[in-house]
Amino acid sequence: MPEALRYKDYPILFVDDEEMALVTFKNLFKKEFTIHTAGSGEAALEFIEGHPELALIVSDQRMPDMTGIELLRRISVKRPNLIRMLITAYTEIELVIDAINRGKVHRYITKPYNEEELKQTLKQGVERYYLVKERDRLHAEKIETFKKMAQANRLTAIGILAAGMAHEINNPLVAINTFLQMIPKKYDEEMKDEEFWDKFYAVAVGETHRIQMLISQLLHYSKTPEEEGLKLNGVNINDLLYETITFIDNEAKKKGLTIRQDFEPDLPLCYVDREKIRQVFLNIFLNAIQATQEGYIRIKTSADFDKKHHAFFHVAVEDTGVGITEENLQKLFNPFFTTKQNEGTGLGLMMCHHIIEEHSGSIDVRSELGKGTTMTIHLPVNLTEFNRRKSDRRPSAPSADQ
């Protein structure tokens, strides 16, 4: 708060149906404050509509057309930040409670009031209004700064992606170009060599597919959340995991791996974009299979509260694979980072991270070389649904006749 707050810059409206009370109030406080007056509740509401700069309202309780409490209640809906004070000769406890609950008053002043005490009360009200306005201004500035930072980070990321794309696309293009250059020379002498043509044709097709994947993933990442949009629906996470596992079950069996499922029953619905979350699960499952030569993949689900009492789903994918070095853990979600030689684009995990962040979730990774990796996805839960499911699962108390 500034050292010398100019109280006159924050107008006050005094409401009373007695003309003498209006004149007295204005004369007492006009030297230090900008005072406006209104002779009824309706007049006060009309005045407020045309004066957005108003900081504080002081209303008498007993007025013929509308009580002070009713007036302040209506103002609290229209202008919630306006500081509201009630002044009355009556001190019944019911009236005080009503003023606080319905009128949402900041101060309750009794008549006859002391001029000096009321002056200090008005100053405190203006100071409170200033602090609320300043808080809102700083909050708006902070949001705007975050938006600019997010945009700057996105542009930086796209720049990094573009540089990486040039390198990543160049490699498959070299393979395709080599194949095309070989065609004229090999056309006559090796036309009947099916093994040669099958091999290089497969390479060319594979590299073309790799370029398509790179471009597709880059286009997805470069879209803002507003452009991309999330199609949120209530999804049973366990069911979605069952479905996704059917896609990768054969891949696991080819390597002799078992998939262990440790799903917590009766989880609440998770409000997510089903296809995007399926894409995340599929990518992480395939990574786990590729990193594991023997053993198992365990998929575990649960839901609980974090330290801030926010409810979250947890989907943990544990493998008994080669593990990840501490250095590589730091780069895991970076664009084009991959430990797979000549496989993958290095964009898969970055896309997973991006999708989970879009859902206000997070991913954490624990790994030990030679022992395996556990990747855990955290997604926010609808708190009402979470509490309902928990209460449904509690054993009911025995009835009196049991």
MOLIN-V555439 format. One line per field, one symbol per residue. phi: phi as a letter, one per 30 degrees, with the letter a starting at -180 (. if undefined). psi: psi as a letter, one per 40 degrees, with the letter a starting at -180 (. if undefined). burial: + if it has 9 or more other C-alpha atoms within 8 Angstrom, else -. A space follows every 50 residues. Layout:
BEGIN
phi = ???
psi = ???
burial = ???
END
This chain:
BEGIN
phi = .debdddddbdcccbadcedddddedddcddcbdccbbcaddddddddec bddecbbcbdddbddaddddddddddddbddddcbcbadcbddddddddd dcdhddbccccdddeddddddddddddddeddddeddddddddddddddd dddddddddddddddeddddddddddddddddeeddeddbecdddddddd dddddddddddddeddddddddddedddiccdbdbddddddedddddced dddecicccccbcddhdddccbdedddeedeeddddeddddccajacccb babaccdcicdbdbccccbcddibdeddedcecddidaccdhbicicedd deeddddecicabbbbabeickbbccccbdcddddddddddddddddddd cd
psi = hidghgdeegihhhhiehddddddddddeedeihhiiheiddddddddde geehdihhhidhiddhidddddddddddgdehhhihhiehfhdddddddd ddefidihhiihihdddddddddddddddddddddddddddddddddddd dddddddddddddddddddddddddddddddddddedddfdegddddddd dddddddddddddddddddddeiiddddihghihhhdddddddddddedd ddddefiihhhghhifiiihgihdddddddddddddddddehdibihhhh iihaiadefhhiihhhhhifaeihidddddedeihehiehhfiieeeddd ddddddddefaihihhihhedaihhhhhhiihddddddddddehhiiiid e.
burial = ------+--++++++++----+--++--++--+++++++++-+++-++-- ---++++++++-+--+++++++++++-----+++++++------++-+++ -++++--+++-------++---+-+++++++++----------------- ---+---+-++--++--++--++-++--+------+----+-----+--+ +-++--++-++-++--++--+-+---------+-++++-++--++--++- -++---+++---+---++++++++--++++++++++-++-++++++++++ +++-+----++++++++++++++++---+--+++++++-----+++++++ +++++++-+-+++-+-+++-++++++++++++--++--+----------- --
END
